Amino acid sequence: MMTLLAQAEAPIQAATTAAPTQTQDRLTTATESVARLFGSFDALAKPETLLKNIQELPIVLAGVFLAAGLVCLLSGFRLYKGVVIVVALITGLVVGFQLGHQVGAELIVSTCLAILLAVIAWPLMKYAVAIAGGMAGAFFGANTWVGLMSALEQPQAAASTPEPWVGALIGLLTFGLLSFIVFELAVVLFTSVSGSVLAVLGSVALLLQLDGVRDNLTRHLTEKPFILPLLVVVPAVVGLVIQQQRGGLRPPQKTEKSGKKVYLSEAA
């Protein structure tokens, strides 16, 4: 009787042990996909690597990227605090995954660092906006610089690779300083850029799941590297215009009681 009970309990224990392992593996895969996707400032200038990383993105996460990107494009100036928290979480995942890889605990280190940065960003929101804006500017500047240099270089110098850090530094300083000088403009700019990147990456990830679209889309994006940056710039400009029309760039208004000037995004 004891032998039969032991044999019956063995499959149950095996199934119970396998479930957490599968969940942990899925979380590790999702974290690794996000870390690789945002691990380079000039990701848009490397379509082959970017498409490979996008294909590994879970379909649920791709849908989340698309939805979050559309929200940022349409109402980013009203929800900029949430956008900053998301940027802090992604930054923590990327940096934590690279650090955790050294000790063999990618999921734990990346999760802890992501939560830590998100918690710190909340009370230091003004400085977090400057950092998030600088990162968005670095991403935009690096890809723009590499794209321009690749288009302007001579055929005999085609083997040389433009340095992305030049454009990244220009974008970092420009967007970062704007965050302190013209706060509303910086918020609208970085939410538009961030929302465009998330929406485009999520859309491409979902399209790559379709068998009839995958091959043609991959071929076009790989053969013509300027398409991906163009797909990001156009929605970013559209989002900038939409947010401006909805009051994102209006000057600060005085409150009726205290007379203190308050930004519309902060009042909302």
Residue pairs with C-beta under 8 A, 6 or more apart in sequence:
24 107
26 58
27 107
28 106
28 107
29 56
29 58
30 57
30 58
30 61
31 93
31 97
31 106
31 107
31 110
31 111
32 56
32 97
32 106
33 53
33 56
33 57
33 58
33 61
34 57
34 61
34 90
34 93
34 94
35 93
35 94
35 97
35 98
35 106
35 110
36 53
36 56
37 43
37 50
37 53
37 54
37 57
37 201
38 90
38 94
39 94
39 98
40 46
40 49
41 138
41 139
41 142
41 143
41 164
41 165
41 168
42 142
42 143
42 146
42 164
42 167
42 168
43 49
43 50
43 53
43 139
43 143
44 50
44 143
44 147
44 228
44 229
44 232
45 142
45 143
45 146
45 147
45 150
45 164
45 225
45 229
47 221
47 222
47 225
47 227
47 228
48 222
50 228
51 204
51 208
51 218
51 221
51 222
54 62
54 201
54 204
54 205
54 208
55 205
55 208
57 65
57 201
57 205
59 205
59 206
59 209
61 205
62 201
62 202
62 205
62 206
62 209
63 202
63 206
64 202
65 198
65 199
65 201
65 202
65 205
66 198
66 199
66 202
66 203
66 206
67 202
68 86
68 195
68 198
68 202
69 194
69 195
69 196
69 197
69 198
69 199
69 200
69 201
69 202
70 195
70 199
71 79
71 195
72 79
72 83
72 191
72 192
72 194
72 195
72 198
72 199
72 239
73 191
73 192
73 195
73 196
73 199
73 235
73 236
73 238
73 239
73 242
73 243
74 239
74 242
74 243
74 246
75 243
75 246
76 83
76 187
76 188
76 191
76 192
76 194
76 195
76 239
76 243
76 248
77 184
77 187
77 188
77 191
77 243
77 246
77 247
77 248
77 264
77 265
78 265
78 268
79 191
80 129
80 187
80 191
80 265
81 122
81 125
83 132
83 190
83 191
83 194
83 195
84 121
84 125
84 128
84 129
84 132
85 118
85 121
85 122
87 132
87 135
87 136
87 194
88 114
88 117
88 118
88 120
88 121
88 128
88 132
89 114
89 115
89 117
89 118
90 114
91 114
91 117
91 135
92 110
92 113
92 114
92 115
92 116
92 117
92 118
93 110
93 111
93 113
93 114
94 110
95 110
95 113
96 106
96 109
96 110
96 111
96 112
96 113
96 114
97 106
97 109
97 110
99 109
99 110
99 113
100 106
100 107
100 108
100 109
100 110
103 109
120 128
121 128
122 128
126 183
129 179
129 183
129 186
129 187
129 190
130 176
130 179
130 180
130 186
131 176
132 190
132 194
133 175
133 176
133 178
133 179
133 186
133 187
133 189
133 190
134 171
134 172
134 173
134 175
134 176
134 179
135 172
136 171
136 175
136 189
136 190
136 193
136 194
137 171
137 172
137 173
137 174
137 175
137 176
137 189
137 190
137 193
138 168
138 169
138 171
138 172
138 175
139 168
139 171
139 193
139 197
140 171
140 175
140 193
141 167
141 168
141 169
141 170
141 171
141 172
141 174
142 164
142 165
142 167
142 168
142 171
143 164
143 167
143 229
143 232
144 167
144 171
144 229
145 162
145 164
145 166
145 167
145 168
145 170
146 162
146 164
146 167
147 225
147 226
147 229
149 162
150 162
150 225
151 226
153 160
153 162
175 186
175 189
175 190
178 185
178 186
178 189
179 186
179 187
179 190
183 263
184 248
184 249
184 250
184 252
184 263
184 264
184 265
185 249
187 248
187 265
188 240
188 243
188 244
188 248
188 249
189 240
191 239
191 243
192 236
192 237
192 239
192 240
192 243
193 232
193 236
195 235
195 236
195 239
196 232
196 233
196 235
196 236
196 239
197 232
199 235
200 228
200 231
200 232
200 235
204 217
204 221
207 213
207 214
207 217
208 214
208 217
208 218
220 227
221 227
221 228
243 249
247 264
248 264
248 265
250 264
252 261
252 262
252 263
252 264
253 261
253 262
253 264
253 267
254 260
254 261
254 262
255 262
255 267
